[in-house]
Amino acid sequence: MEGFALLLVAFLALAIGSILGYLARRTIAKAQLGSIEAKIEKLLADARAESQNIILAAREKAAKAVEESKKEEKERVLQFARNEEKLLKREEMVDRHIFEYEKKEEELKQKVEKIHTLKTEIEKIKDSEIEKLQNIASLTKDQASEQLFKLVEDQHKEDLWSRIKKLEKEGLAELEKKARDLLLIALQRYSGSQVSETSTTSVPLPSEDIKGRIIGKEGRNIKTLEKMTGVEFIIDETPDAITLSCFDPVRRQVAKLTLEKLLADGRIQPARIEELYEKAKEEIGQKIYEAGEAAIYELGIVGMDQKLISLLGRLQYRTSYGQNVLQHSVEAAHIAGILAEELKADVKTAKMGALFHDIGKAVDHEIEGSHVEIGRKILQKFNVSEAIIKAMQSHHEDYPYETLESVIVQVAESMSAARPGARKGTLENYIKRLEDLEKIATSFEGVEKAYAISAGREVRIFVTPEKIDDIKARELAREIANRISSELQFPGEIKVNVIRELRTIEFAK
């Protein structure tokens, strides 16, 4: 019972505590709620005051903006009125100018009509006066003019003639002076050396005893050398030297190189001679190409076919009246380039036309025709431009001058050839006679090779033994001698030496 009472008391205490706690919490909550509401109320009051201030400020700004816009509108109205007034004044001014122009135009029309009327009246008066003069003089207008001009011509004929002659003389003198100045400019800007070529070459020997080995047993070595090279080997009393004589510089150079190789090798015999002769020909061919390449490099020309360069290099071993043809061609090209530059012509065309003007001489001893025609065919074969062909073909006036460059090439070629010391006519005539000797000899059937030696006093002819027997060789010598006598002019006599040599080779196996 006592326990139950305690439990009851505890329960009652708990209930009372809960009620008291609830009441306490409620009181605290009300106090806090009152505090929050006060804060909210304060915030609302502050917000209302701030919004009122903003509204007042906005109203003031709006009032100011309205006032300013009214002021701007008033100014715009005033500006528009001023612009309208200006436009009205300008319109009045334009109208006044148009009126004045129309008035002046009308006055001009009236003046033009008056002028036409006066001109018509003057023409009528002129025709009337001319008619009266013709009636008085019994002459027409053309007849009167003719008599007047004739009278003036008779009275001043002498004066007119002397004046014309004076003008011609002054004009020619001025042209001659300009041409002379132009040529002097070209000569001053280019100055090349000139050495005349000869027809002999001396080869030094290491000792005098070597001459016997060069001649060989019964002269077989020197005969082989002369047959292979077409050059005369002169072995005389000149100490430690052999002279090679031939009008063809290429053959002479090949022979010289062959002999030098033989001397260096030491084995001088026919088989070795033939072997070294072929090697010498190859080396000279390379030197020919290098000479052509050096020429175009000096002139600044590029893109040329190698075969054409080799043909150009062959001119290194050709002479024209003692003047080296390649050197002459390069010199003429330099002069042509300078002249073309001064005359505003095509410099490249003038240079190449002058460089190739004698290209036909590289093969004119192998092909029939003049060197000009041969040169044209060579350039056409290598697709050289027509402008360059026209420039080179007129240097001997075989063709008319079609371009300014063709005249320049002719002048440049003449300047290079005609200057003192450049050429020797007697040497050229001598070489021409030797060439003709060989051409006559090789024109006969069965002739393998022909060489003019001994300064043209002998022509040595090698025949094909299978085609020419001993009897025919004698007849051939007589026929060649007769043709030489009838076609060539020469001092003294020429020995015609026909050589028939049969060489049989077999191999032992």
Summary of the structure (lengths in Angstrom):
residues: 509
radius of gyration: 58.7
end to end distance: 162.2
largest distance: 191.6
contacts: 1399
relative contact order: 0.05
helix: 72%
strand: 7%
